Amino acid sequence: MTESGGPVQRLSTPTGARRGVKSPGCHTDGAPSTGEDDPMATQRFLTLDDVAEILNVSWSQAYAMVRRRELRAIQVGGRGQWRVEKDELERFIQQKYAEAGGTLAAEEQVADGVDADSAR
């Protein structure tokens, strides 16, 4: 009972803690977490929300890449629970850079060919 006579209300979180905020070292055997703001710093798998944030696209665009099999992912749990391995996301990004580099090289060759033809 409290001083006002009402029942004591129990908190589901420890005193001073806020819901959704992990204490330092939570799930890390007491070691402080590094890169808490960076989703790629400590996890093996990323959610589609994480992928969308990293690529600066919407969740729907990230999901479309998975559906089109451009980005490899696994489905876990219930419906709509997709996970992308960090290494797969890095491979995807490198592949896109390679494609962009090949496209730029081809465009430069075409531009050089057009310039050579117009000079004749």
C-alpha positions as CSV (number, residue, x, y, z in Angstrom):
1,M,0.0,0.0,0.0
2,T,1.1,3.5,-0.7
3,E,0.8,6.5,1.6
4,S,-2.5,7.4,-0.2
5,G,-3.9,4.0,0.6
6,G,-3.8,2.6,-3.0
7,P,-2.1,-0.6,-4.0
8,V,1.6,-0.5,-4.9
9,Q,2.0,-0.5,-8.7
10,R,4.7,-2.8,-9.9
11,L,6.8,-1.7,-12.9
12,S,7.7,-4.3,-15.6
13,T,11.1,-2.5,-16.1
14,P,13.8,-2.0,-13.6
15,T,13.7,1.3,-11.7
16,G,15.0,4.1,-13.9
17,A,14.9,2.0,-17.1
18,R,12.8,2.9,-20.1
19,R,11.1,0.4,-22.3
20,G,12.9,-0.3,-25.5
21,V,16.2,1.0,-24.2
22,K,18.8,-1.7,-23.6
23,S,21.2,-1.3,-20.8
24,P,24.9,-1.3,-21.7
25,G,26.2,-4.8,-22.2
26,C,22.7,-6.4,-22.6
27,H,23.1,-9.7,-24.4
28,T,26.9,-9.2,-24.6
29,D,28.0,-10.8,-21.4
30,G,28.6,-7.4,-19.8
31,A,30.8,-6.1,-22.6
32,P,29.7,-2.6,-23.8
33,S,28.0,-2.6,-27.2
34,T,29.8,-0.8,-29.9
35,G,28.1,0.9,-32.8
36,E,24.6,0.7,-31.4
37,D,23.4,3.2,-33.9
38,D,24.9,1.3,-36.8
39,P,22.8,-1.8,-37.6
40,M,25.7,-3.5,-39.4
41,A,28.1,-3.2,-36.5
42,T,27.2,-6.2,-34.3
43,Q,24.6,-8.3,-36.1
44,R,25.0,-11.2,-38.6
45,F,21.5,-10.7,-40.1
46,L,19.7,-7.5,-41.0
47,T,16.0,-6.9,-41.2
48,L,14.5,-5.4,-44.4
49,D,14.1,-2.2,-42.4
50,D,17.8,-2.2,-41.7
51,V,18.6,-2.9,-45.4
52,A,16.2,-0.2,-46.5
53,E,17.9,2.3,-44.2
54,I,21.4,1.3,-45.3
55,L,20.5,1.6,-49.0
56,N,18.4,4.7,-48.4
57,V,15.4,3.1,-50.1
58,S,11.9,2.2,-48.8
59,W,11.0,-1.1,-47.2
60,S,8.9,-1.9,-50.3
61,Q,11.9,-1.4,-52.6
62,A,14.1,-3.6,-50.4
63,Y,11.4,-6.3,-50.4
64,A,11.1,-6.0,-54.2
65,M,14.9,-6.7,-54.5
66,V,14.4,-9.8,-52.5
67,R,11.4,-10.9,-54.5
68,R,13.3,-10.4,-57.8
69,R,16.2,-12.4,-56.3
70,E,18.6,-9.5,-56.8
71,L,19.3,-9.6,-53.0
72,R,19.5,-13.0,-51.3
73,A,17.5,-13.3,-48.1
74,I,16.0,-15.9,-45.9
75,Q,12.5,-16.0,-44.5
76,V,12.3,-16.7,-40.8
77,G,9.3,-17.1,-38.5
78,G,6.0,-15.8,-39.7
79,R,4.9,-14.1,-42.8
80,G,7.0,-11.1,-43.9
81,Q,9.9,-11.9,-41.6
82,W,12.9,-11.6,-43.9
83,R,16.6,-11.5,-43.0
84,V,19.6,-10.5,-45.1
85,E,23.1,-11.6,-44.1
86,K,25.5,-8.7,-43.8
87,D,27.9,-10.4,-46.3
88,E,25.1,-10.8,-48.8
89,L,24.3,-7.1,-48.6
90,E,28.0,-6.2,-49.1
91,R,28.1,-8.5,-52.1
92,F,25.0,-6.9,-53.5
93,I,26.5,-3.4,-53.1
94,Q,29.8,-4.5,-54.8
95,Q,27.8,-6.1,-57.6
96,K,25.9,-2.9,-58.2
97,Y,29.1,-0.9,-58.3
98,A,30.6,-3.3,-60.8
99,E,27.5,-3.0,-63.0
100,A,27.6,0.8,-62.8
101,G,31.3,0.7,-63.6
102,G,30.7,-1.5,-66.7
103,T,27.9,0.8,-67.8
104,L,30.0,3.9,-67.5
105,A,32.9,2.3,-69.4
106,A,30.5,1.2,-72.2
107,E,29.0,4.8,-72.3
108,E,32.5,6.3,-72.5
109,Q,33.3,4.0,-75.4
110,V,30.2,5.0,-77.3
111,A,30.8,8.6,-76.6
112,D,34.4,8.2,-77.8
113,G,33.2,6.5,-81.0
114,V,30.6,9.2,-81.6
115,D,33.2,11.9,-81.2
116,A,35.6,10.1,-83.6
117,D,32.9,9.7,-86.2
118,S,31.8,13.4,-86.0
119,A,35.4,14.5,-86.4
120,R,35.8,12.8,-89.8
